[in-house]
Amino acid sequence: MLTHPTLDQLNAMGLYGMAKAFNDLAANAESDSLRHADWLALLLDREAAHRQDKRLGEGVRFFV
């Protein structure tokens, strides 16, 4: 699997949570047993969490 071009493309698209999750999953031997749909679900969950964390962090700075 070509990991570097995929990571480059995810980062270029601003999908930083997915890029980190992709890197983490690719480095974890246990993730080889996951189905494609499960891999995708994990990537999407991490991207959503990353964006939520970013939004929450921006709100804190606004009120400080």
PQR file with spaces between the fields and no chain letter, atoms N, CA, C, O and H, PARSE charges and radii, in Angstrom:
ATOM       1  N    MET     1       0.849   -1.183    0.000 -0.4000 1.5000
ATOM       2  CA   MET     1       0.000    0.000    0.000 -0.0000 2.0000
ATOM       3  C    MET     1       0.891    1.242    0.000  0.5500 1.7000
ATOM       4  O    MET     1       1.903    1.293    0.700 -0.5500 1.4000
ATOM       5  N    LEU     2       0.511    2.216   -0.775 -0.4000 1.5000
ATOM       6  CA   LEU     2       1.244    3.478   -0.831 -0.0000 2.0000
ATOM       7  C    LEU     2       0.747    4.394    0.271  0.5500 1.7000
ATOM       8  O    LEU     2      -0.325    4.988    0.154 -0.5500 1.4000
ATOM       9  H    LEU     2      -0.311    2.174   -1.344  0.4000 1.0000
ATOM      10  N    THR     3       1.515    4.510    1.334 -0.4000 1.5000
ATOM      11  CA   THR     3       1.043    5.331    2.442 -0.0000 2.0000
ATOM      12  C    THR     3       1.404    6.790    2.273  0.5500 1.7000
ATOM      13  O    THR     3       0.585    7.656    2.578 -0.5500 1.4000
ATOM      14  H    THR     3       2.385    4.028    1.429  0.4000 1.0000
ATOM      15  N    HIS     4       2.585    7.089    1.805 -0.4000 1.5000
ATOM      16  CA   HIS     4       2.988    8.493    1.725 -0.0000 2.0000
ATOM      17  C    HIS     4       2.117    9.321    0.780  0.5500 1.7000
ATOM      18  O    HIS     4       1.693   10.409    1.168 -0.5500 1.4000
ATOM      19  H    HIS     4       3.250    6.385    1.557  0.4000 1.0000
ATOM      20  N    PRO     5       1.832    8.865   -0.433 -0.5600 1.5000
ATOM      21  CA   PRO     5       0.946    9.671   -1.292  0.2800 2.0000
ATOM      22  C    PRO     5      -0.443    9.855   -0.684  0.5500 1.7000
ATOM      23  O    PRO     5      -1.049   10.916   -0.831 -0.5500 1.4000
ATOM      24  N    THR     6      -0.944    8.838   -0.009 -0.4000 1.5000
ATOM      25  CA   THR     6      -2.255    8.954    0.624 -0.0000 2.0000
ATOM      26  C    THR     6      -2.214    9.985    1.743  0.5500 1.7000
ATOM      27  O    THR     6      -3.105   10.827    1.848 -0.5500 1.4000
ATOM      28  H    THR     6      -0.452    7.975    0.110  0.4000 1.0000
ATOM      29  N    LEU     7      -1.184    9.921    2.578 -0.4000 1.5000
ATOM      30  CA   LEU     7      -1.045   10.899    3.658 -0.0000 2.0000
ATOM      31  C    LEU     7      -0.880   12.304    3.098  0.5500 1.7000
ATOM      32  O    LEU     7      -1.465   13.255    3.615 -0.5500 1.4000
ATOM      33  H    LEU     7      -0.460    9.237    2.493  0.4000 1.0000
ATOM      34  N    ASP     8      -0.088   12.436    2.046 -0.4000 1.5000
ATOM      35  CA   ASP     8       0.099   13.742    1.415 -0.0000 2.0000
ATOM      36  C    ASP     8      -1.228   14.287    0.901  0.5500 1.7000
ATOM      37  O    ASP     8      -1.524   15.471    1.066 -0.5500 1.4000
ATOM      38  H    ASP     8       0.388   11.663    1.625  0.4000 1.0000
ATOM      39  N    GLN     9      -2.020   13.426    0.282 -0.4000 1.5000
ATOM      40  CA   GLN     9      -3.302   13.865   -0.271 -0.0000 2.0000
ATOM      41  C    GLN     9      -4.293   14.234    0.833  0.5500 1.7000
ATOM      42  O    GLN     9      -4.998   15.237    0.722 -0.5500 1.4000
ATOM      43  H    GLN     9      -1.780   12.465    0.148  0.4000 1.0000
ATOM      44  N    LEU    10      -4.352   13.439    1.887 -0.4000 1.5000
ATOM      45  CA   LEU    10      -5.246   13.766    3.001 -0.0000 2.0000
ATOM      46  C    LEU    10      -4.867   15.099    3.625  0.5500 1.7000
ATOM      47  O    LEU    10      -5.737   15.925    3.903 -0.5500 1.4000
ATOM      48  H    LEU    10      -3.779   12.624    1.977  0.4000 1.0000
ATOM      49  N    ASN    11      -3.571   15.316    3.849 -0.4000 1.5000
ATOM      50  CA   ASN    11      -3.119   16.585    4.420 -0.0000 2.0000
ATOM      51  C    ASN    11      -3.373   17.754    3.472  0.5500 1.7000
ATOM      52  O    ASN    11      -3.760   18.834    3.916 -0.5500 1.4000
ATOM      53  H    ASN    11      -2.864   14.645    3.624  0.4000 1.0000
ATOM      54  N    ALA    12      -3.159   17.552    2.180 -0.4000 1.5000
ATOM      55  CA   ALA    12      -3.399   18.616    1.196 -0.0000 2.0000
ATOM      56  C    ALA    12      -4.871   19.010    1.168  0.5500 1.7000
ATOM      57  O    ALA    12      -5.204   20.163    0.892 -0.5500 1.4000
ATOM      58  H    ALA    12      -2.844   16.674    1.819  0.4000 1.0000
ATOM      59  N    MET    13      -5.751   18.055    1.455 -0.4000 1.5000
ATOM      60  CA   MET    13      -7.185   18.328    1.467 -0.0000 2.0000
ATOM      61  C    MET    13      -7.653   18.869    2.811  0.5500 1.7000
ATOM      62  O    MET    13      -8.835   19.171    2.980 -0.5500 1.4000
ATOM      63  H    MET    13      -5.481   17.119    1.679  0.4000 1.0000
ATOM      64  N    GLY    14      -6.732   18.997    3.776 -0.4000 1.5000
ATOM      65  CA   GLY    14      -7.096   19.515    5.091 -0.0000 2.0000
ATOM      66  C    GLY    14      -7.753   18.481    5.987  0.5500 1.7000
ATOM      67  O    GLY    14      -8.408   18.840    6.965 -0.5500 1.4000
ATOM      68  H    GLY    14      -5.772   18.752    3.639  0.4000 1.0000
ATOM      69  N    LEU    15      -7.588   17.209    5.672 -0.4000 1.5000
ATOM      70  CA   LEU    15      -8.177   16.128    6.464 -0.0000 2.0000
ATOM      71  C    LEU    15      -7.128   15.602    7.441  0.5500 1.7000
ATOM      72  O    LEU    15      -6.685   14.457    7.343 -0.5500 1.4000
ATOM      73  H    LEU    15      -7.056   16.917    4.877  0.4000 1.0000
ATOM      74  N    TYR    16      -6.742   16.458    8.382 -0.4000 1.5000
ATOM      75  CA   TYR    16      -5.636   16.160    9.283 -0.0000 2.0000
ATOM      76  C    TYR    16      -5.964   15.043   10.262  0.5500 1.7000
ATOM      77  O    TYR    16      -5.094   14.236   10.588 -0.5500 1.4000
ATOM      78  H    TYR    16      -7.102   17.388    8.462  0.4000 1.0000
ATOM      79  N    GLY    17      -7.190   14.982   10.729 -0.4000 1.5000
ATOM      80  CA   GLY    17      -7.595   13.896   11.618 -0.0000 2.0000
ATOM      81  C    GLY    17      -7.551   12.558   10.909  0.5500 1.7000
ATOM      82  O    GLY    17      -7.105   11.564   11.482 -0.5500 1.4000
ATOM      83  H    GLY    17      -7.897   15.638   10.464  0.4000 1.0000
ATOM      84  N    MET    18      -8.006   12.524    9.674 -0.4000 1.5000
ATOM      85  CA   MET    18      -7.976   11.291    8.897 -0.0000 2.0000
ATOM      86  C    MET    18      -6.539   10.881    8.605  0.5500 1.7000
ATOM      87  O    MET    18      -6.209    9.695    8.650 -0.5500 1.4000
ATOM      88  H    MET    18      -8.368   13.332    9.208  0.4000 1.0000
ATOM      89  N    ALA    19      -5.683   11.852    8.305 -0.4000 1.5000
ATOM      90  CA   ALA    19      -4.283   11.545    8.003 -0.0000 2.0000
ATOM      91  C    ALA    19      -3.608   10.906    9.210  0.5500 1.7000
ATOM      92  O    ALA    19      -2.878    9.925    9.067 -0.5500 1.4000
ATOM      93  H    ALA    19      -5.951   12.815    8.268  0.4000 1.0000
ATOM      94  N    LYS    20      -3.845   11.456   10.395 -0.4000 1.5000
ATOM      95  CA   LYS    20      -3.237   10.885   11.598 -0.0000 2.0000
ATOM      96  C    LYS    20      -3.797    9.498   11.865  0.5500 1.7000
ATOM      97  O    LYS    20      -3.052    8.582   12.213 -0.5500 1.4000
ATOM      98  H    LYS    20      -4.438   12.253   10.512  0.4000 1.0000
ATOM      99  N    ALA    21      -5.101    9.339   11.705 -0.4000 1.5000
ATOM     100  CA   ALA    21      -5.721    8.028   11.921 -0.0000 2.0000
ATOM     101  C    ALA    21      -5.200    7.013   10.909  0.5500 1.7000
ATOM     102  O    ALA    21      -4.938    5.865   11.268 -0.5500 1.4000
ATOM     103  H    ALA    21      -5.707   10.083   11.422  0.4000 1.0000
ATOM     104  N    PHE    22      -5.047    7.415    9.666 -0.4000 1.5000
ATOM     105  CA   PHE    22      -4.528    6.524    8.626 -0.0000 2.0000
ATOM     106  C    PHE    22      -3.132    6.055    9.001  0.5500 1.7000
ATOM     107  O    PHE    22      -2.818    4.868    8.906 -0.5500 1.4000
ATOM     108  H    PHE    22      -5.259    8.348    9.375  0.4000 1.0000
ATOM     109  N    ASN    23      -2.297    6.994    9.426 -0.4000 1.5000
ATOM     110  CA   ASN    23      -0.926    6.672    9.821 -0.0000 2.0000
ATOM     111  C    ASN    23      -0.930    5.717   11.015  0.5500 1.7000
ATOM     112  O    ASN    23      -0.180    4.741   11.033 -0.5500 1.4000
ATOM     113  H    ASN    23      -2.552    7.957    9.504  0.4000 1.0000
ATOM     114  N    ASP    24      -1.769    5.997   12.009 -0.4000 1.5000
ATOM     115  CA   ASP    24      -1.860    5.142   13.192 -0.0000 2.0000
ATOM     116  C    ASP    24      -2.336    3.738   12.834  0.5500 1.7000
ATOM     117  O    ASP    24      -1.771    2.751   13.304 -0.5500 1.4000
ATOM     118  H    ASP    24      -2.378    6.791   11.994  0.4000 1.0000
ATOM     119  N    LEU    25      -3.369    3.648   12.006 -0.4000 1.5000
ATOM     120  CA   LEU    25      -3.899    2.345   11.617 -0.0000 2.0000
ATOM     121  C    LEU    25      -2.898    1.557   10.776  0.5500 1.7000
ATOM     122  O    LEU    25      -2.765    0.345   10.943 -0.5500 1.4000
ATOM     123  H    LEU    25      -3.827    4.450   11.624  0.4000 1.0000
ATOM     124  N    ALA    26      -2.203    2.233    9.884 -0.4000 1.5000
ATOM     125  CA   ALA    26      -1.223    1.552    9.030 -0.0000 2.0000
ATOM     126  C    ALA    26      -0.074    0.987    9.854  0.5500 1.7000
ATOM     127  O    ALA    26       0.518   -0.025    9.481 -0.5500 1.4000
ATOM     128  H    ALA    26      -2.311    3.218    9.748  0.4000 1.0000
ATOM     129  N    ALA    27       0.244    1.632   10.968 -0.4000 1.5000
ATOM     130  CA   ALA    27       1.343    1.182   11.821 -0.0000 2.0000
ATOM     131  C    ALA    27       0.914    0.084   12.796  0.5500 1.7000
ATOM     132  O    ALA    27       1.764   -0.521   13.450 -0.5500 1.4000
ATOM     133  H    ALA    27      -0.237    2.455   11.271  0.4000 1.0000
ATOM     134  N    ASN    28      -0.377   -0.179   12.902 -0.4000 1.5000
ATOM     135  CA   ASN    28      -0.899   -1.148   13.863 -0.0000 2.0000
ATOM     136  C    ASN    28      -1.225   -2.453   13.143  0.5500 1.7000
ATOM     137  O    ASN    28      -2.113   -2.493   12.292 -0.5500 1.4000
ATOM     138  H    ASN    28      -1.067    0.312   12.371  0.4000 1.0000
ATOM     139  N    ALA    29      -0.507   -3.515   13.486 -0.4000 1.5000
ATOM     140  CA   ALA    29      -0.711   -4.805   12.829 -0.0000 2.0000
ATOM     141  C    ALA    29      -2.122   -5.347   13.042  0.5500 1.7000
ATOM     142  O    ALA    29      -2.638   -6.069   12.189 -0.5500 1.4000
ATOM     143  H    ALA    29       0.214   -3.482   14.178  0.4000 1.0000
ATOM     144  N    GLU    30      -2.750   -5.012   14.158 -0.4000 1.5000
ATOM     145  CA   GLU    30      -4.102   -5.504   14.435 -0.0000 2.0000
ATOM     146  C    GLU    30      -5.132   -4.935   13.461  0.5500 1.7000
ATOM     147  O    GLU    30      -6.191   -5.529   13.262 -0.5500 1.4000
ATOM     148  H    GLU    30      -2.331   -4.426   14.851  0.4000 1.0000
ATOM     149  N    SER    31      -4.831   -3.801   12.859 -0.4000 1.5000
ATOM     150  CA   SER    31      -5.792   -3.193   11.939 -0.0000 2.0000
ATOM     151  C    SER    31      -5.892   -3.958   10.623  0.5500 1.7000
ATOM     152  O    SER    31      -6.809   -3.715    9.838 -0.5500 1.4000
ATOM     153  H    SER    31      -3.971   -3.318   13.020  0.4000 1.0000
ATOM     154  N    ASP    32      -4.960   -4.883   10.372 -0.4000 1.5000
ATOM     155  CA   ASP    32      -5.031   -5.692    9.150 -0.0000 2.0000
ATOM     156  C    ASP    32      -6.281   -6.558    9.113  0.5500 1.7000
ATOM     157  O    ASP    32      -6.742   -6.943    8.039 -0.5500 1.4000
ATOM     158  H    ASP    32      -4.216   -5.081   11.009  0.4000 1.0000
ATOM     159  N    SER    33      -6.830   -6.864   10.280 -0.4000 1.5000
ATOM     160  CA   SER    33      -8.016   -7.718   10.333 -0.0000 2.0000
ATOM     161  C    SER    33      -9.314   -6.935   10.132  0.5500 1.7000
ATOM     162  O    SER    33     -10.387   -7.531   10.040 -0.5500 1.4000
ATOM     163  H    SER    33      -6.456   -6.551   11.153  0.4000 1.0000
ATOM     164  N    LEU    34      -9.227   -5.617   10.064 -0.4000 1.5000
ATOM     165  CA   LEU    34     -10.431   -4.800    9.892 -0.0000 2.0000
ATOM     166  C    LEU    34     -10.923   -4.841    8.452  0.5500 1.7000
ATOM     167  O    LEU    34     -10.132   -4.911    7.510 -0.5500 1.4000
ATOM     168  H    LEU    34      -8.355   -5.132   10.139  0.4000 1.0000
ATOM     169  N    ARG    35     -12.228   -4.798    8.301 -0.4000 1.5000
ATOM     170  CA   ARG    35     -12.817   -4.692    6.967 -0.0000 2.0000
ATOM     171  C    ARG    35     -12.626   -3.259    6.466  0.5500 1.7000
ATOM     172  O    ARG    35     -12.374   -2.353    7.260 -0.5500 1.4000
ATOM     173  H    ARG    35     -12.870   -4.741    9.065  0.4000 1.0000
ATOM     174  N    HIS    36     -12.744   -3.057    5.177 -0.4000 1.5000
ATOM     175  CA   HIS    36     -12.584   -1.719    4.591 -0.0000 2.0000
ATOM     176  C    HIS    36     -13.575   -0.724    5.192  0.5500 1.7000
ATOM     177  O    HIS    36     -13.230    0.426    5.462 -0.5500 1.4000
ATOM     178  H    HIS    36     -12.950   -3.793    4.532  0.4000 1.0000
ATOM     179  N    ALA    37     -14.793   -1.175    5.394 -0.4000 1.5000
ATOM     180  CA   ALA    37     -15.818   -0.288    5.959 -0.0000 2.0000
ATOM     181  C    ALA    37     -15.448    0.132    7.383  0.5500 1.7000
ATOM     182  O    ALA    37     -15.704    1.267    7.784 -0.5500 1.4000
ATOM     183  H    ALA    37     -15.074   -2.110    5.175  0.4000 1.0000
ATOM     184  N    ASP    38     -14.850   -0.776    8.139 -0.4000 1.5000
ATOM     185  CA   ASP    38     -14.434   -0.446    9.501 -0.0000 2.0000
ATOM     186  C    ASP    38     -13.271    0.545    9.493  0.5500 1.7000
ATOM     187  O    ASP    38     -13.236    1.474   10.300 -0.5500 1.4000
ATOM     188  H    ASP    38     -14.642   -1.699    7.814  0.4000 1.0000
ATOM     189  N    TRP    39     -12.325    0.345    8.581 -0.4000 1.5000
ATOM     190  CA   TRP    39     -11.202    1.290    8.429 -0.0000 2.0000
ATOM     191  C    TRP    39     -11.752    2.675    8.123  0.5500 1.7000
ATOM     192  O    TRP    39     -11.370    3.662    8.751 -0.5500 1.4000
ATOM     193  H    TRP    39     -12.354   -0.409    7.926  0.4000 1.0000
ATOM     194  N    LEU    40     -12.649    2.734    7.156 -0.4000 1.5000
ATOM     195  CA   LEU    40     -13.220    4.021    6.758 -0.0000 2.0000
ATOM     196  C    LEU    40     -13.976    4.661    7.914  0.5500 1.7000
ATOM     197  O    LEU    40     -13.869    5.868    8.133 -0.5500 1.4000
ATOM     198  H    LEU    40     -12.960    1.932    6.646  0.4000 1.0000
ATOM     199  N    ALA    41     -14.735    3.866    8.652 -0.4000 1.5000
ATOM     200  CA   ALA    41     -15.485    4.397    9.794 -0.0000 2.0000
ATOM     201  C    ALA    41     -14.537    4.983   10.837  0.5500 1.7000
ATOM     202  O    ALA    41     -14.816    6.044   11.396 -0.5500 1.4000
ATOM     203  H    ALA    41     -14.822    2.886    8.474  0.4000 1.0000
ATOM     204  N    LEU    42     -13.429    4.311   11.103 -0.4000 1.5000
ATOM     205  CA   LEU    42     -12.455    4.826   12.059 -0.0000 2.0000
ATOM     206  C    LEU    42     -11.831    6.135   11.572  0.5500 1.7000
ATOM     207  O    LEU    42     -11.645    7.069   12.351 -0.5500 1.4000
ATOM     208  H    LEU    42     -13.203    3.449   10.649  0.4000 1.0000
ATOM     209  N    LEU    43     -11.512    6.192   10.279 -0.4000 1.5000
ATOM     210  CA   LEU    43     -10.943    7.421    9.717 -0.0000 2.0000
ATOM     211  C    LEU    43     -11.928    8.581    9.839  0.5500 1.7000
ATOM     212  O    LEU    43     -11.550    9.687   10.226 -0.5500 1.4000
ATOM     213  H    LEU    43     -11.664    5.432    9.646  0.4000 1.0000
ATOM     214  N    LEU    44     -13.184    8.323    9.510 -0.4000 1.5000
ATOM     215  CA   LEU    44     -14.201    9.371    9.587 -0.0000 2.0000
ATOM     216  C    LEU    44     -14.456    9.813   11.023  0.5500 1.7000
ATOM     217  O    LEU    44     -14.623   11.003   11.290 -0.5500 1.4000
ATOM     218  H    LEU    44     -13.491    7.424    9.197  0.4000 1.0000
ATOM     219  N    ASP    45     -14.486    8.858   11.944 -0.4000 1.5000
ATOM     220  CA   ASP    45     -14.672    9.202   13.363 -0.0000 2.0000
ATOM     221  C    ASP    45     -13.549   10.093   13.863  0.5500 1.7000
ATOM     222  O    ASP    45     -13.794   11.064   14.579 -0.5500 1.4000
ATOM     223  H    ASP    45     -14.351    7.891   11.728  0.4000 1.0000
ATOM     224  N    ARG    46     -12.315    9.765   13.488 -0.4000 1.5000
ATOM     225  CA   ARG    46     -11.172   10.561   13.942 -0.0000 2.0000
ATOM     226  C    ARG    46     -11.193   11.953   13.328  0.5500 1.7000
ATOM     227  O    ARG    46     -10.835   12.926   13.992 -0.5500 1.4000
ATOM     228  H    ARG    46     -12.116    8.977   12.906  0.4000 1.0000
ATOM     229  N    GLU    47     -11.609   12.063   12.067 -0.4000 1.5000
ATOM     230  CA   GLU    47     -11.699   13.387   11.429 -0.0000 2.0000
ATOM     231  C    GLU    47     -12.772   14.226   12.116  0.5500 1.7000
ATOM     232  O    GLU    47     -12.568   15.411   12.381 -0.5500 1.4000
ATOM     233  H    GLU    47     -11.899   11.273   11.527  0.4000 1.0000
ATOM     234  N    ALA    48     -13.908   13.611   12.402 -0.4000 1.5000
ATOM     235  CA   ALA    48     -14.982   14.341   13.078 -0.0000 2.0000
ATOM     236  C    ALA    48     -14.543   14.791   14.467  0.5500 1.7000
ATOM     237  O    ALA    48     -14.832   15.918   14.870 -0.5500 1.4000
ATOM     238  H    ALA    48     -14.074   12.649   12.187  0.4000 1.0000
ATOM     239  N    ALA    49     -13.849   13.925   15.202 -0.4000 1.5000
ATOM     240  CA   ALA    49     -13.361   14.290   16.533 -0.0000 2.0000
ATOM     241  C    ALA    49     -12.326   15.403   16.443  0.5500 1.7000
ATOM     242  O    ALA    49     -12.318   16.312   17.273 -0.5500 1.4000
ATOM     243  H    ALA    49     -13.615   13.010   14.874  0.4000 1.0000
ATOM     244  N    HIS    50     -11.460   15.338   15.447 -0.4000 1.5000
ATOM     245  CA   HIS    50     -10.440   16.378   15.256 -0.0000 2.0000
ATOM     246  C    HIS    50     -11.101   17.738   14.998  0.5500 1.7000
ATOM     247  O    HIS    50     -10.692   18.753   15.562 -0.5500 1.4000
ATOM     248  H    HIS    50     -11.467   14.600   14.773  0.4000 1.0000
ATOM     249  N    ARG    51     -12.110   17.744   14.151 -0.4000 1.5000
ATOM     250  CA   ARG    51     -12.798   18.999   13.843 -0.0000 2.0000
ATOM     251  C    ARG    51     -13.570   19.532   15.050  0.5500 1.7000
ATOM     252  O    ARG    51     -13.601   20.739   15.287 -0.5500 1.4000
ATOM     253  H    ARG    51     -12.443   16.919   13.693  0.4000 1.0000
ATOM     254  N    GLN    52     -14.189   18.638   15.806 -0.4000 1.5000
ATOM     255  CA   GLN    52     -14.915   19.046   17.014 -0.0000 2.0000
ATOM     256  C    GLN    52     -13.941   19.639   18.032  0.5500 1.7000
ATOM     257  O    GLN    52     -14.223   20.678   18.631 -0.5500 1.4000
ATOM     258  H    GLN    52     -14.165   17.657   15.613  0.4000 1.0000
ATOM     259  N    ASP    53     -12.808   18.987   18.227 -0.4000 1.5000
ATOM     260  CA   ASP    53     -11.791   19.501   19.150 -0.0000 2.0000
ATOM     261  C    ASP    53     -11.301   20.874   18.712  0.5500 1.7000
ATOM     262  O    ASP    53     -11.094   21.767   19.534 -0.5500 1.4000
ATOM     263  H    ASP    53     -12.580   18.143   17.741  0.4000 1.0000
ATOM     264  N    LYS    54     -11.121   21.025   17.415 -0.4000 1.5000
ATOM     265  CA   LYS    54     -10.658   22.312   16.879 -0.0000 2.0000
ATOM     266  C    LYS    54     -11.697   23.403   17.132  0.5500 1.7000
ATOM     267  O    LYS    54     -11.345   24.516   17.524 -0.5500 1.4000
ATOM     268  H    LYS    54     -11.289   20.300   16.747  0.4000 1.0000
ATOM     269  N    ARG    55     -12.984   23.086   16.908 -0.4000 1.5000
ATOM     270  CA   ARG    55     -14.060   24.049   17.154 -0.0000 2.0000
ATOM     271  C    ARG    55     -14.128   24.433   18.627  0.5500 1.7000
ATOM     272  O    ARG    55     -14.276   25.606   18.967 -0.5500 1.4000
ATOM     273  H    ARG    55     -13.269   22.182   16.590  0.4000 1.0000
ATOM     274  N    LEU    56     -14.019   23.439   19.489 -0.4000 1.5000
ATOM     275  CA   LEU    56     -14.070   23.705   20.921 -0.0000 2.0000
ATOM     276  C    LEU    56     -12.882   24.556   21.359  0.5500 1.7000
ATOM     277  O    LEU    56     -13.034   25.442   22.200 -0.5500 1.4000
ATOM     278  H    LEU    56     -13.898   22.485   19.213  0.4000 1.0000
ATOM     279  N    GLY    57     -11.721   24.302   20.808 -0.4000 1.5000
ATOM     280  CA   GLY    57     -10.536   25.082   21.132 -0.0000 2.0000
ATOM     281  C    GLY    57     -10.664   26.523   20.692  0.5500 1.7000
ATOM     282  O    GLY    57     -10.201   27.431   21.383 -0.5500 1.4000
ATOM     283  H    GLY    57     -11.597   23.582   20.125  0.4000 1.0000
ATOM     284  N    GLU    58     -11.294   26.741   19.541 -0.4000 1.5000
ATOM     285  CA   GLU    58     -11.504   28.105   19.054 -0.0000 2.0000
ATOM     286  C    GLU    58     -12.500   28.841   19.929  0.5500 1.7000
ATOM     287  O    GLU    58     -12.357   30.044   20.145 -0.5500 1.4000
ATOM     288  H    GLU    58     -11.670   26.003   18.980  0.4000 1.0000
ATOM     289  N    GLY    59     -13.505   28.144   20.436 -0.4000 1.5000
ATOM     290  CA   GLY    59     -14.505   28.773   21.305 -0.0000 2.0000
ATOM     291  C    GLY    59     -13.917   29.182   22.626  0.5500 1.7000
ATOM     292  O    GLY    59     -14.297   30.214   23.179 -0.5500 1.4000
ATOM     293  H    GLY    59     -13.622   27.167   20.261  0.4000 1.0000
ATOM     294  N    VAL    60     -12.999   28.398   23.148 -0.4000 1.5000
ATOM     295  CA   VAL    60     -12.361   28.729   24.429 -0.0000 2.0000
ATOM     296  C    VAL    60     -11.548   29.997   24.291  0.5500 1.7000
ATOM     297  O    VAL    60     -11.580   30.852   25.175 -0.5500 1.4000
ATOM     298  H    VAL    60     -12.690   27.559   22.699  0.4000 1.0000
ATOM     299  N    ARG    61     -10.818   30.133   23.193 -0.4000 1.5000
ATOM     300  CA   ARG    61     -10.008   31.338   22.989 -0.0000 2.0000
ATOM     301  C    ARG    61     -10.891   32.572   22.849  0.5500 1.7000
ATOM     302  O    ARG    61     -10.489   33.672   23.230 -0.5500 1.4000
ATOM     303  H    ARG    61     -10.793   29.438   22.474  0.4000 1.0000
ATOM     304  N    PHE    62     -12.084   32.395   22.307 -0.4000 1.5000
ATOM     305  CA   PHE    62     -12.990   33.515   22.122 -0.0000 2.0000
ATOM     306  C    PHE    62     -13.453   34.085   23.458  0.5500 1.7000
ATOM     307  O    PHE    62     -13.597   35.298   23.606 -0.5500 1.4000
ATOM     308  H    PHE    62     -12.410   31.502   21.997  0.4000 1.0000
ATOM     309  N    PHE    63     -13.684   33.205   24.427 -0.4000 1.5000
ATOM     310  CA   PHE    63     -14.215   33.622   25.716 -0.0000 2.0000
ATOM     311  C    PHE    63     -13.134   34.002   26.731  0.5500 1.7000
ATOM     312  O    PHE    63     -13.448   34.518   27.803 -0.5500 1.4000
ATOM     313  H    PHE    63     -13.566   32.220   24.307  0.4000 1.0000
ATOM     314  N    VAL    64     -11.896   33.757   26.407 -0.4000 1.5000
ATOM     315  CA   VAL    64     -10.822   34.062   27.361 -0.0000 2.0000
ATOM     316  C    VAL    64     -10.368   35.476   27.220  0.5500 1.7000
ATOM     317  O    VAL    64      -9.470   35.911   27.941 -0.5500 1.4000
ATOM     318  H    VAL    64     -11.641   33.338   25.536  0.4000 1.0000
